[in-house]
Amino acid sequence: MENELENILNTSITKLNVCINEGCINNGSVYQTKDDKLLFVKDNSKPGSDKMFNGELEGLKAICSTNTISAPCPIATGCTNSGQHFIVMDYWKMNSLNRKCSSELGSQLADMHMFNLQETQPLINKFGFHVETCCGFLPQNNTWTDDWITFYTENRLKHQIQLLQSNPENSLKKKKIIENYWPQLKHIIPKFFEGIEVKPSLLHGDLWPGNTAQSNSKPVIFDPATFYGHHEYDIASISLFGGIILEEVLLT
């Protein structure tokens, strides 16, 4: 791993003995370059890791480019000769969000959601993203779509339904229930958005308390599954996992 990192970064590095909170999917390590720059490296050898890390790289680049909310600056992705895929980014020491940073996170998240809509014409006028991103290890269909209802129905919900139906661990009974209820749900989805004009906002895409923190007294988001969609998608994602305080409003 060190040799490949040094080739990509064009500098010598040293692995540090830093205790970090690793996720349940990837390995994590901290390195120091010869000019004292700290780097965080995630690696994984499972099939599909290259797409996962490439999507994360592009997502972090998009978030950082808005200058609205802090996220680790992505540097590179790569693969070792043994098939170990990795992503390199800046290393920041992070702590759990306090109340003040949670409130700031709400304001900055809103700024990020509005970034694409500041001009008379949005910079991006479709829903999706230019690469596949992953929610956890699950790939997301980010094919560009003209309207939100179609994107949400086909690229998010239907995609998840197909994953459930193809899961060999699901019983025939469960698959039959999914098969029967999905057409009913699909039919009523447009009613939830009646009278609403949804414009594409840049989203984190997998925003839950475990993907938020604070560093140097500033809120930070990381591990994105980025795409352009309805801004309330991020809020719903936060609420699904217990909620955090955003702008003094507890989302649960």
DASUL-V967568 format. One line per field, one symbol per residue. phi: phi as a letter, one per 30 degrees, with the letter a starting at -180 (. if undefined). A space follows every 10 residues. Layout:
# DASUL-V967568
phi = ???
This chain:
# DASUL-V967568
phi = .edddddddh adbbdcdcdb dddcccdbbc bbddcidcbc bcbacdejdd ddddddeddd ddddddhcbd aeddcababd ddicdabcbd cbdbbddcdd ddddeddddd ddddedcdde cedccbckad bdcbcicddc dceebdbded dddddcdddd dddddddddd dddddddedd deeddedcee ddcdiccccd cdcdjbdbed cbabbhibdb bahdbdacad ddeddddddd cjibdbhicd cb
